Amino acid sequence: MGSVPTVRRITPGDWRRLRAIRTEALADSPLAFITTLDEALDEPDTLWKDRARAGASGDEQATMIAVDGDDTVGMAVGVRRSKPPSEVVPIVAVFVSPRVRRHGVGAGLMAGVEEWAASIGGTTCSLWVVDGNDGAARFYRSLGYVPTLDRQRISKPPVRWETRYEKRLTAG
C-alpha cells in the first residue's frame, strides 16, 4: 500500500479500473461470487463501460471504488430495488484487494454505499455472504450487519449456500 487509498464514486472513465478490480476479485475469491473469472474476462469493453456509467451517477446504482495511486484496490456496489421493499438497498460485489485488507478500505467502501443508500431513501442495507466466508462475515458484523434467517442456495457449480445480512441505517 503506497498511501492511504481514496474511496470515491466511480466515474464513466473508470471502466478499466472496474474491470481490473472485478477480475482480481474473481481470481482471488472465486467462491464468493456467482460470476466466474472466465465469464468476466469474456465480457466486451462495452459492458464495463456501461457498468461504470451506471454506477457513476443517479439513484439507481452506486459503485464505490478505492484507489491507491494508479491501482484500484476495492469496490462495492449498491443497487436500488425496483420492487418492494424499496427502502432495503442491496449491496453486491464487495471486494478489497488482499494487499490493503485490514486498513479501513472495506469500511470506507461500505460507508460510501450506505451514505448513498440513505440519500435515496434507504433505511436498511442488505447483502449475502457465502457460507464458509468467515472473514467476510466477521467484517460485516464489525460494521453492524446482522445475519437474518434468510438463506438461499446458489445452484451454479459448485453448489453452496449463503445467508443474508442486514443493517439498519441511522437517520442523518
C-alpha positions in Angstrom: 0.0 0.0 0.0 1.7 3.2 -1.2 -0.6 5.6 0.6 -4.0 5.8 2.2 -6.4 4.6 -0.5 -9.1 7.1 -1.5 -12.7 5.9 -1.6 -14.9 7.6 -4.2 -17.8 7.0 -6.5 -16.7 5.6 -9.9 -16.7 7.8 -13.0 -17.6 6.7 -16.5 -13.9 6.9 -17.4 -13.0 4.4 -14.7 -14.3 1.4 -16.6 -10.8 -0.1 -16.9 -10.4 0.2 -13.1 -13.8 -1.5 -12.7 -12.8 -4.4 -14.9 -9.4 -4.8 -13.2 -10.8 -4.9 -9.6 -13.7 -7.2 -10.6 -11.4 -9.7 -12.3 -9.0 -9.5 -9.3 -11.9 -10.3 -7.0 -13.0 -13.3 -9.1 -9.4 -14.6 -9.3 -8.8 -14.1 -5.5 -12.2 -15.3 -4.2 -14.0 -17.4 -6.8 -16.5 -19.0 -4.5 -17.6 -15.7 -3.0 -19.2 -14.6 -6.3 -21.6 -16.2 -8.8 -19.8 -14.9 -11.9 -16.6 -16.7 -12.8 -13.3 -15.2 -13.8 -13.6 -16.7 -17.3 -17.1 -15.2 -17.8 -15.8 -11.7 -16.7 -12.7 -11.9 -19.0 -15.0 -12.7 -21.9 -17.1 -9.6 -21.4 -16.7 -6.9 -24.0 -15.4 -3.4 -23.1 -18.9 -2.0 -23.8 -20.2 -4.0 -20.8 -17.6 -2.5 -18.5 -18.2 1.0 -19.9 -22.0 0.5 -19.3 -21.4 -0.7 -15.7 -19.1 2.2 -14.9 -21.6 4.7 -16.4 -24.5 3.1 -14.4 -22.6 3.3 -11.1 -21.3 6.8 -11.6 -24.3 8.9 -11.1 -28.0 8.9 -10.4 -30.0 7.0 -7.8 -30.5 3.6 -9.4 -27.0 2.3 -8.7 -23.8 3.5 -7.0 -20.4 1.9 -7.5 -17.7 2.9 -5.0 -14.1 2.2 -5.7 -10.9 2.5 -3.6 -7.9 3.9 -5.4 -4.3 3.8 -4.3 -2.2 5.7 -6.8 -2.7 4.0 -10.1 -4.2 0.9 -8.5 -7.8 0.2 -7.8 -7.9 -1.8 -4.6 -11.5 -2.2 -3.7 -15.1 -1.9 -4.8 -18.7 -2.1 -3.6 -22.0 -1.6 -5.4 -25.4 -0.5 -4.1 -28.5 -1.2 -6.2 -31.9 0.4 -5.8 -34.6 -2.2 -5.7 -37.3 -1.9 -8.3 -39.8 -3.9 -6.2 -40.9 -3.6 -2.6 -39.4 -3.2 -0.1 -37.7 -0.4 -1.9 -36.3 1.0 1.4 -34.0 -2.0 1.5 -30.9 -1.4 -0.6 -28.9 -4.5 -1.7 -25.1 -4.2 -1.6 -23.3 -6.5 -4.1 -19.8 -7.2 -5.5 -17.9 -6.1 -2.4 -14.2 -6.8 -2.6 -11.0 -5.4 -1.1 -7.6 -6.4 -2.5 -5.6 -8.6 -0.1 -2.7 -6.1 -0.2 -4.9 -3.5 1.6 -7.2 -5.6 3.8 -7.5 -4.5 7.4 -6.5 -0.9 6.6 -10.1 0.6 6.7 -10.6 0.3 2.9 -13.6 -2.0 3.2 -15.2 0.1 5.9 -14.8 3.2 3.7 -16.4 1.4 0.7 -19.3 0.3 2.8 -19.8 3.7 4.3 -19.9 5.2 0.8 -22.6 2.8 -0.3 -24.5 3.2 2.9 -24.4 7.0 2.6 -25.7 6.8 -1.0 -28.4 4.3 0.1 -29.6 6.7 2.8 -29.7 9.6 0.2 -32.1 7.7 -1.9 -34.5 6.9 1.0 -33.0 3.6 2.0 -33.4 2.6 5.7 -31.7 -0.7 5.5 -28.8 -2.2 3.6 -28.7 -5.9 2.8 -26.1 -8.3 1.5 -25.4 -12.0 1.1 -22.4 -13.9 2.5 -21.5 -17.3 1.2 -21.2 -20.0 3.9 -17.6 -20.5 4.9 -16.6 -17.0 4.0 -15.9 -16.4 7.7 -13.6 -13.4 7.2 -16.4 -11.5 5.3 -19.0 -12.5 7.9 -16.7 -11.1 10.7 -16.1 -7.9 8.7 -19.8 -7.2 8.1 -20.6 -8.0 11.7 -18.0 -5.4 12.8 -19.8 -2.8 10.7 -23.2 -3.6 12.4 -24.6 -6.1 9.9 -26.5 -9.0 11.5 -27.4 -12.3 9.9 -31.0 -12.9 9.1 -32.9 -16.1 8.8 -32.9 -15.7 5.0 -30.8 -18.3 3.3 -30.5 -19.3 -0.4 -28.9 -22.0 -2.4 -26.5 -21.0 -5.2 -27.1 -23.7 -7.8 -24.3 -22.7 -10.1 -21.5 -25.1 -9.5 -20.1 -25.6 -7.1 -23.4 -25.6 -5.2 -23.3 -23.6 -2.0 -25.4 -21.7 0.4 -25.5 -18.1 1.5 -27.0 -16.1 4.3 -28.5 -12.6 4.1 -27.1 -9.9 6.4 -28.7 -6.5 7.0 -28.0 -3.3 8.8 -30.5 -0.5 9.7 -29.2 2.9 8.6 -29.2 5.7 11.1 -31.1 8.8 10.1 -28.6 11.5 9.2 
